[in-house]
Amino acid sequence: MTLYKLIQQGGPVMYVLLGLSVLATTLILMKLFQFFRIGLFRTAFVEESLGALHAGGPAEALQVLKNKNHPVAQVMQRALHCGLDPAMSAKDADAEVSRVGSSKIRHLESWLRGLSSIAHLSPLLGLLGTVIGMISAFMRLEAAGSRVDPSLLSGGIWEALLTTAFGLTVAIPAMAAFYYLEGEVDKIRAAMQDACVQILIYFNKNAEAPAQEAAALLEEETYGV
């Protein structure tokens, strides 16, 4: 039996699931294209620019990051400019870098919520189609009266179960792709945070540093260390 025949046998819910499968495939391809276009998986420049910062100063680090479209590179450039600005306090620098970083992460996460929704809704739609199919099968069984044919019931059941199978077929790859793409974004978020903290510490503009020093002094006063 062809796929078209199976979709026809499964009822109208199968067409909805087919549309969701096309949408999920489109979203996955779009995100992969976006990630490859900006070189998301190539992060060797992070260590190179940090090394240049400590070896040759901010100018050398900015030269390494120049013309790079990677979100981590863009946030690192912003951190370097904040560090070079003498009028910007540690708190303001940290807030500005966090603002830019959050904007880049939100851009990377765009459409991932839609992919997650498809992965969660597809099995429920498949179950709905199965319930509707079972109701239809038992209605036909009741209409047959005393002339009940076992094949009438079994045929209705397997047709009803098609939607559940198709819903799971859509949901499983969508969920796997969502977790993979979300994991890549999490890696970028961690790399971005680590690199920017190192840059701000270099300029003594890390907002966490004063708090850590204060905590250390308090501990010394309390325990006499």
C-alpha positions as CSV (number, residue, x, y, z in Angstrom):
1,M,0.0,0.0,0.0
2,T,1.4,3.4,-1.0
3,L,1.9,6.3,1.4
4,Y,-1.0,8.2,-0.2
5,K,-3.4,5.3,0.4
6,L,-2.2,5.1,4.1
7,I,-2.9,8.8,4.6
8,Q,-6.3,8.4,3.0
9,Q,-7.1,5.4,5.2
10,G,-6.0,7.3,8.4
11,G,-8.5,10.2,7.9
12,P,-8.2,14.0,8.1
13,V,-5.8,14.0,11.1
14,M,-3.2,12.3,8.8
15,Y,-3.2,15.4,6.6
16,V,-2.6,17.6,9.6
17,L,0.3,15.4,10.7
18,L,1.7,15.4,7.1
19,G,1.7,19.2,7.2
20,L,3.4,19.2,10.6
21,S,6.1,16.8,9.2
22,V,6.8,19.2,6.3
23,L,7.0,22.1,8.7
24,A,9.3,20.3,11.1
25,T,11.6,19.3,8.2
26,T,11.7,22.9,7.0
27,L,12.5,24.2,10.5
28,I,15.3,21.7,10.9
29,L,16.9,22.6,7.5
30,M,16.5,26.3,8.2
31,K,18.3,26.1,11.6
32,L,21.1,23.9,10.2
33,F,21.6,26.3,7.3
34,Q,21.7,29.2,9.8
35,F,24.2,27.5,12.0
36,F,26.5,26.5,9.1
37,R,26.2,29.9,7.4
38,I,27.6,31.7,10.5
39,G,30.1,29.0,11.2
40,L,28.6,28.1,14.6
41,F,30.6,24.9,14.9
42,R,33.9,26.7,14.4
43,T,35.0,28.3,17.7
44,A,38.8,28.0,17.5
45,F,39.0,31.8,17.2
46,V,37.9,32.1,20.9
47,E,41.2,30.7,22.3
48,E,43.2,32.5,19.6
49,S,41.7,35.9,20.5
50,L,42.0,35.4,24.2
51,G,45.7,34.4,23.7
52,A,46.2,37.5,21.5
53,L,44.6,39.6,24.3
54,H,47.0,38.5,26.9
55,A,50.0,38.5,24.6
56,G,49.5,41.7,22.5
57,G,46.6,43.6,24.1
58,P,43.0,44.5,23.0
59,A,44.1,45.6,19.5
60,E,45.5,42.2,18.7
61,A,42.4,40.5,20.0
62,L,40.1,42.7,18.0
63,Q,42.2,42.0,14.9
64,V,41.6,38.3,15.4
65,L,37.8,38.8,15.8
66,K,37.6,41.2,12.8
67,N,35.0,40.4,10.1
68,K,33.7,37.3,12.0
69,N,30.0,36.7,11.8
70,H,30.0,34.2,14.7
71,P,27.8,35.3,17.7
72,V,30.5,34.6,20.2
73,A,33.0,36.8,18.2
74,Q,30.5,39.6,18.1
75,V,29.8,39.5,21.8
76,M,33.6,39.3,22.5
77,Q,34.1,42.4,20.4
78,R,31.5,44.2,22.4
79,A,33.1,43.1,25.7
80,L,36.5,44.4,24.4
81,H,35.0,47.8,23.5
82,C,33.3,48.0,26.9
83,G,36.6,47.2,28.6
84,L,38.4,49.9,26.6
85,D,35.8,52.5,27.5
86,P,37.1,54.3,30.7
87,A,33.7,55.9,31.4
88,M,32.0,52.5,31.7
89,S,31.8,50.9,35.1
90,A,32.1,47.2,35.8
91,K,28.4,46.9,36.4
92,D,27.5,48.8,33.2
93,A,30.0,46.7,31.1
94,D,28.6,43.5,32.5
95,A,25.0,44.6,31.8
96,E,25.9,45.7,28.2
97,V,27.7,42.4,27.4
98,S,24.8,40.4,28.9
99,R,22.3,42.4,26.8
100,V,24.2,41.8,23.6
101,G,24.8,38.1,24.4
102,S,21.1,37.5,25.3
103,S,20.1,39.1,21.9
104,K,22.5,36.7,20.0
105,I,21.2,33.7,21.9
106,R,17.6,34.6,21.3
107,H,18.4,34.8,17.6
108,L,20.0,31.3,17.7
109,E,16.9,29.9,19.6
110,S,14.4,31.3,17.1
111,W,12.0,28.7,15.8
112,L,13.2,26.0,18.2
113,R,10.1,26.5,20.3
114,G,8.0,25.7,17.2
115,L,10.0,22.5,16.6
116,S,9.5,21.5,20.2
117,S,5.7,22.2,19.9
118,I,5.5,19.9,16.8
119,A,7.4,17.2,18.7
120,H,4.9,17.4,21.6
121,L,1.7,17.9,19.7
122,S,2.2,15.2,17.0
123,P,1.7,12.2,19.3
124,L,-1.4,13.8,20.8
125,L,-2.9,14.5,17.3
126,G,-2.1,10.8,16.4
127,L,-3.9,9.7,19.5
128,L,-6.9,11.9,18.7
129,G,-7.0,10.4,15.2
130,T,-7.0,6.9,16.7
131,V,-9.8,7.7,19.1
132,I,-11.9,9.2,16.2
133,G,-11.1,6.1,14.1
134,M,-12.1,3.7,16.9
135,I,-15.4,5.6,17.4
136,S,-16.1,5.3,13.7
137,A,-15.2,1.6,13.7
138,F,-17.6,0.8,16.5
139,M,-20.3,2.9,14.9
140,R,-20.0,0.8,11.8
141,L,-20.0,-2.3,14.0
142,E,-23.3,-1.2,15.6
143,A,-24.8,-0.4,12.3
144,A,-24.1,-3.9,11.1
145,G,-26.4,-5.3,13.8
146,S,-26.5,-9.1,13.9
147,R,-24.5,-9.4,10.7
148,V,-21.2,-8.6,12.5
149,D,-18.1,-9.4,10.5
150,P,-14.9,-9.6,12.6
151,S,-12.9,-8.1,9.7
152,L,-15.1,-5.0,9.9
153,L,-13.8,-4.3,13.5
154,S,-10.2,-5.4,12.8
155,G,-10.1,-3.3,9.7
156,G,-11.4,-0.2,11.5
157,I,-8.8,-0.7,14.3
158,W,-5.7,-0.9,12.1
159,E,-6.9,2.1,10.1
160,A,-7.4,4.0,13.4
161,L,-3.9,3.1,14.7
162,L,-2.3,4.6,11.6
163,T,-2.6,8.1,13.0
164,T,-0.8,7.1,16.2
165,A,2.0,5.5,14.2
166,F,2.3,8.5,11.9
167,G,2.2,10.9,14.9
168,L,5.1,9.1,16.5
169,T,7.0,9.0,13.2
170,V,6.8,12.8,13.1
171,A,7.5,13.4,16.8
172,I,10.6,11.3,17.3
173,P,12.9,12.9,14.6
174,A,11.5,16.4,15.6
175,M,12.3,15.8,19.3
176,A,15.8,14.4,18.5
177,A,16.5,17.4,16.2
178,F,15.3,19.9,18.9
179,Y,17.5,18.4,21.6
180,Y,20.5,18.4,19.2
181,L,20.0,22.0,18.1
182,E,19.3,23.2,21.7
183,G,22.5,21.5,22.9
184,E,24.5,23.4,20.3
185,V,23.0,26.7,21.4
186,D,23.8,25.8,25.0
187,K,27.5,25.2,24.0
188,I,27.6,28.6,22.4
189,R,26.0,30.2,25.4
190,A,28.7,28.6,27.7
191,A,31.5,29.6,25.4
192,M,30.2,33.2,25.1
193,Q,29.9,33.6,28.9
194,D,33.3,32.1,29.6
195,A,35.1,34.3,27.0
196,C,33.4,37.5,28.0
197,V,34.1,36.9,31.7
198,Q,37.8,36.5,30.9
199,I,37.8,39.7,28.9
200,L,36.1,41.7,31.6
201,I,38.4,40.3,34.2
202,Y,41.4,41.4,32.0
203,F,40.0,45.0,32.2
204,N,39.0,44.6,35.9
205,K,35.4,45.1,34.9
206,N,33.9,41.8,35.9
207,A,30.9,42.6,38.1
208,E,31.4,39.3,40.0
209,A,35.0,40.1,41.0
210,P,34.1,42.8,43.7
211,A,31.5,40.5,45.2
212,Q,34.0,37.6,45.4
213,E,36.6,39.9,47.0
214,A,34.1,41.1,49.5
215,A,33.1,37.6,50.4
216,A,36.7,36.6,50.9
217,L,37.3,39.6,53.2
218,L,34.2,38.8,55.2
219,E,35.4,35.2,55.6
220,E,38.8,36.4,56.8
221,E,37.2,38.6,59.4
222,T,34.8,35.9,60.5
223,Y,37.3,33.0,60.8
224,G,40.5,35.0,61.3
225,V,42.1,33.5,58.2
